[in-house]
Amino acid sequence: MTAQEEPLTATGMQKLRLWLRDNPMVYVCDGCLALKMGVFPREVHDALAMIDLDEPIQLGTAQCSECLQTKPVVRTLGPTARVPRAVGAAR
């Protein structure tokens, strides 16, 4: 492990949380997230299993928006949209 590739710290978890929150609906693979965080892809994968987000995350296979390879990716679904009630609708 190099000095640039350290385990994900509490600060790193917060950085990951913020990146996911600020980039909803963006498909990104563990490898590209790891490059952004300066850690190994496995550490990002493990962190995603433990992370607590306000928005739900979705795991699947799609094209990563960074490396453009089709592989396992993650994305946040963004804030849950609220459907407004029609004016005068029964409650």
N, C-alpha and C positions, 0 to 999 in steps of 0.2 A: 504494500500500500504506500503510495507516495504522499507527500505532505499535502498535495492538492486533493487527494481522495481520502478523506477522513470519514469516520462513521457519522451518520446523521445525528446531530445534537438537537437539543430542544430548540435552538435558534434555527437549525436546518429544517426541523419539522414545521416551525412557524413560517419559514420561507416557502416551503412546499405548499402549506395550507394557503398562503397568500397567492401564490402563483396559480393554483387551481381555482381559487375564488375569482381571481382577476381575469381568468381565461376560460369562461364557461363555454361549453359546446366545442372545445378544441380537442381533437384526438391527439394524444401524445404517448409515445412508448416509454417504457422504463429507462431505456438507454438514453434517450434525448432528455428526459427529466433529470437523469443522473448527471449528464453533462452540465445542465443548468445549475445543479446543486453542488457539483464538485465531489460526487461520491460514486460508488459502484452501483450498477443497475439493481443488483440484489438488495441493496440497502433501501433503494426507493421502493421496490416491490414490498419489502417487509414493512416499511413505513406506511405505505398505502393501506395495508391490512389493519394498522393500529390507529390511523389518523381519524380525528373527529372533526367532521365538517358540518356546516349548517346546511349545505346543499348535498343531495345524494350524488354518489359517483357511479359511473357505469363502466364496467370492464367488458371488453369484447375484442374482436378482430376487425381491424379497419386500417386505412392508410394513415400513418403518422403524419401530422401536419409539418413536422420538422424535417425528418429524413426521407419522407415520401415512400417508405417501405410499408407493405401490408404485413402486419404483425399484431400481436396483442397490444392493445392500447387502453388508456384510461381517459375519461373526461368527466367533468362535473356537468350536471344537468342545468345548473343555474338556479336562481331563486324560483321557487314554485309560483307559477302565475296564478293569480286569483281571478276567478271569473266574476265580473260584476253582476249583481242582481238587476233584473229589469225594474224600472221605476214602477212602484205600485204592485209589485209581485207579492203574492201571499207568503207569509212566513210560516 
